[in-house]
Amino acid sequence: MWFISFIVGSCVGSFLNVVALRLQKEEDFIRGHSHCTKCLHELSWKDLVPVLSWIWLRGECRYCGRKISPRYWIVEVVSGCMFMLTTGIWNGGEWTGLLDLWLLMSLAIFCSLTDLQEQVIYPKGLAIVVLLHIVIGLLSLLENLYFLSTLVALGLYGGIYIVGYLLWKEEVFGLGDCYYLATVAMWYPIKEIVLIGLLSFVIGGGILGLLLIIKKERIERVAFVPFIVIAQLLVMILGVEWFGWWRWSIWLYWKNYFLWFIIEQ
């Protein structure tokens, strides 16, 4: 099952990567054939096998020799690993549960890609995934549907967004991040989504603080969804109890906040 999960995940990641890139270029991702971005030669199935094709071609186009971005291979490998992790979390329950976790990971992968490349979250994509999640929830007798968690997530991120704007007269993160957290909240109980929200700031602040020290310059635009995704995976793997929930999450969050504030000053 692990091997199958990796294959499915790498295939899904490969497709979502293409969708994200074509949406950025305003190209049709449904009917258009895959092609080299330089010579425009249409790619055959041998060039499109997730993970393996990039290795076999040594990261070069078969037809013109142009270097292929390692992004394709990285996304496929990471996506395969994420699907494997969620399969381990699923641990042999109802098949709808595994399908629902894969749906969650697909959303995380796609939103991370669009956020990283252009700081954009597509609301239509979020709505489609929510509808699919509800359908799966209905098939499994309303299990794993946490509507109240969505309101809590909106309140948490929305409150921080408003406070940050009032203090610094600028966005501390984009509204797309709020939409994403509110969407994935439907998969988590309130305790878990609150921890994910706070932990994402700890992770993001730590990484940005490190980059600030290394580059010695302020980063103007930040893709925040990947930090939320990392927090999701940590909570799903380790569990709320491992973090001590309120005590550790709040302590880490405010400690990180004050460190960031001191660095900014």
VOGU-3710 file (C-alpha; in Angstrom, 3 decimals, decimal comma):
1> mwfisfivgs> 0,000/0,000/0,000  2,898/2,331/0,695  4,277/1,914/-2,820  0,851/2,443/-4,377  0,370/5,580/-2,267  3,684/6,996/-3,477  2,792/6,315/-7,118  -0,648/7,910/-6,753  0,813/10,880/-4,899  3,569/11,499/-7,440
11> cvgsflnvva> 1,048/11,321/-10,307  -1,315/13,733/-8,540  1,569/16,067/-7,714  2,767/16,012/-11,323  -0,704/16,925/-12,577  -1,259/19,675/-10,008  2,155/21,142/-10,812  1,184/21,421/-14,484  -2,184/22,939/-13,550  -0,509/25,553/-11,332
21> lrlqkeedfi> 1,998/26,504/-14,039  -0,635/26,732/-16,772  -2,985/28,799/-14,637  -0,153/31,256/-14,083  0,354/31,498/-17,853  -3,427/31,501/-18,475  -3,163/28,342/-20,582  -5,703/25,530/-20,934  -4,701/22,703/-18,579  -7,450/20,307/-19,670
31> rghshctkcl> -7,083/19,980/-23,441  -3,546/21,180/-24,020  -0,757/18,594/-24,509  2,433/18,727/-22,482  5,345/20,204/-24,416  8,842/21,566/-23,944  8,690/25,243/-23,014  11,647/26,016/-25,320  11,324/23,908/-28,492  7,544/23,361/-28,002
41> helswkdlvp> 7,903/19,703/-29,031  5,008/17,612/-27,760  6,153/15,201/-25,068  5,528/11,462/-25,285  4,468/9,223/-22,402  8,127/8,272/-21,854  8,871/11,895/-20,978  6,018/12,175/-18,488  6,523/9,294/-16,050  6,556/10,955/-12,600
51> vlswiwlrge> 9,938/10,947/-10,804  11,573/8,438/-13,203  11,510/10,458/-16,451  13,413/13,387/-14,974  16,098/11,032/-13,668  16,265/9,040/-16,916  16,577/12,219/-19,010  19,123/13,643/-16,542  17,034/16,772/-16,197  17,207/17,647/-19,907
61> crycgrkisp> 14,682/17,805/-22,742  14,977/14,760/-25,001  14,489/16,882/-28,130  16,411/20,135/-27,618  18,611/19,430/-24,612  17,300/22,313/-22,537  17,566/21,901/-18,775  14,303/20,872/-17,112  13,595/22,601/-13,820  14,149/20,307/-10,814
71> rywivevvsg> 10,839/21,685/-9,530  8,999/18,919/-11,426  10,975/16,134/-9,778  10,875/17,746/-6,312  7,105/18,262/-6,430  6,526/14,675/-7,557  8,735/13,201/-4,821  7,333/15,411/-2,063  3,759/14,687/-3,189  4,425/10,944/-3,178
81> cmfmlttgiw> 5,868/11,167/0,347  2,896/13,213/1,573  0,475/10,596/0,268  2,531/7,876/1,944  2,425/9,743/5,257  -1,338/10,143/5,128  -1,716/6,464/4,259  0,174/5,661/7,449  -2,105/8,009/9,401  -5,157/6,341/7,833
91> nggewtglld> -3,893/2,962/9,056  -6,387/0,696/7,289  -9,745/2,279/8,123  -12,611/2,972/5,753  -11,508/3,627/2,166  -13,412/6,928/2,198  -11,109/8,074/4,996  -8,022/7,493/2,863  -9,632/9,182/-0,132  -10,484/12,174/2,059
101> lwllmslaif> -6,900/12,443/3,346  -5,555/12,285/-0,201  -7,981/15,059/-1,135  -6,621/17,166/1,735  -3,033/16,555/0,619  -3,918/17,440/-2,976  -5,309/20,769/-1,785  -2,187/21,383/0,313  0,112/20,644/-2,636  -1,793/22,792/-5,124
111> csltdlqeqv> -2,217/25,810/-2,839  1,458/25,633/-1,797  2,511/25,693/-5,446  0,311/28,645/-6,438  1,275/30,536/-3,287  4,996/29,969/-3,823  4,986/30,953/-7,490  2,631/33,950/-7,452  1,176/34,397/-3,934  -2,295/33,489/-5,187
121> iypkglaivv> -4,959/31,154/-3,778  -7,830/30,216/-6,099  -11,200/30,382/-4,232  -12,913/28,231/-6,876  -10,436/25,440/-6,187  -11,103/25,690/-2,453  -14,872/25,528/-3,057  -14,578/22,438/-5,262  -12,474/20,604/-2,682  -14,877/21,529/0,137
131> llhiviglls> -17,806/20,134/-1,845  -15,916/16,890/-2,488  -15,033/16,693/1,216  -18,697/17,104/2,168  -19,733/14,394/-0,296  -17,157/12,006/1,176  -18,330/12,988/4,650  -21,903/12,128/3,742  -20,792/8,759/2,382  -19,088/8,046/5,710
141> llenlyflst> -22,095/9,131/7,798  -20,928/12,694/8,538  -17,571/11,663/9,959  -14,680/14,112/9,707  -16,845/17,179/8,980  -15,935/20,035/11,326  -17,954/23,085/10,297  -17,391/24,884/13,614  -13,622/24,591/13,135  -13,960/26,702/9,984
151> lvalglyggi> -15,479/29,552/11,993  -12,739/29,236/14,617  -10,031/29,305/11,927  -11,551/32,404/10,339  -11,710/34,060/13,736  -8,094/33,155/14,563  -6,438/34,226/11,320  -8,943/37,002/10,685  -8,282/38,479/14,122  -4,517/38,356/13,648
161> yivgyllwke> -4,923/39,877/10,177  -6,977/42,814/11,523  -4,700/43,446/14,505  -1,607/43,315/12,292  -3,120/45,763/9,826  -4,113/48,186/12,594  -0,627/48,087/14,123  1,544/48,225/10,996  -0,884/49,568/8,362  -0,073/46,656/6,080
171> evfglgdcyy> -1,052/43,026/5,617  0,857/40,607/7,844  -0,269/37,847/5,477  -2,716/37,554/2,590  -6,429/36,872/2,810  -5,773/33,763/0,730  -4,013/32,274/3,756  -7,164/32,869/5,823  -9,272/31,178/3,147  -6,925/28,213/3,005
181> latvamwypi> -6,856/27,686/6,786  -10,651/28,022/6,967  -11,008/25,425/4,208  -8,696/22,784/5,693  -10,291/23,408/9,107  -13,174/21,210/7,972  -10,825/18,211/8,366  -9,740/18,999/11,937  -11,339/19,315/15,399  -11,117/22,774/16,988
191> keivliglls> -8,093/21,910/19,159  -6,107/20,739/16,152  -6,927/23,663/13,859  -6,076/26,204/16,585  -2,748/24,472/17,102  -2,119/24,367/13,355  -2,871/28,082/13,060  -0,541/29,077/15,893  2,155/26,588/14,950  2,227/27,951/11,387
201> fvigggilgl> 3,298/31,341/12,791  6,008/29,697/14,866  7,337/27,808/11,834  6,993/30,762/9,496  8,549/33,189/11,961  11,457/30,844/12,617  12,203/30,317/8,922  11,770/33,997/8,029  13,902/35,039/10,995  16,656/32,712/9,830
211> lliikkerie> 16,439/34,065/6,277  16,523/37,610/7,638  19,734/36,841/9,533  21,327/35,154/6,492  20,245/37,659/3,818  20,244/40,681/6,153  17,338/42,235/4,291  13,603/42,261/4,820  11,502/39,878/2,730  8,591/41,842/1,291
221> rvafvpfivi> 6,291/39,057/0,070  5,983/35,684/1,757  4,186/32,504/0,679  2,564/31,501/3,967  0,530/28,449/2,915  3,594/26,125/2,966  4,059/26,994/6,664  0,445/26,016/7,341  0,960/22,750/5,442  4,059/21,920/7,513
231> aqllvmilgv> 2,035/22,606/10,672  -0,759/20,347/9,366  1,622/17,455/8,794  3,288/17,860/12,188  -0,050/17,865/14,019  -1,335/14,894/12,001  1,821/12,860/12,646  2,574/13,816/16,259  -0,899/14,612/17,571  -2,113/17,495/19,717
241> ewfgwwrwsi> -1,002/15,811/22,935  2,642/15,853/21,870  2,588/19,660/21,739  0,820/20,059/25,074  -1,781/22,029/23,066  -2,500/25,413/24,692  0,536/25,701/26,938  3,207/24,989/24,326  1,503/26,501/21,288  0,721/29,829/22,943
251> wlywknyflw> 4,144/30,028/24,618  5,974/29,312/21,372  3,816/31,707/19,409  4,383/34,702/21,691  8,058/33,909/22,158  8,434/33,839/18,383  6,409/37,071/18,057  8,651/39,000/20,441  11,795/37,693/18,730  10,414/38,851/15,366
261> fiieq> 9,472/42,231/16,824  12,987/42,741/18,224  14,587/41,813/14,881  12,278/44,195/12,974  13,150/47,053/15,293
//
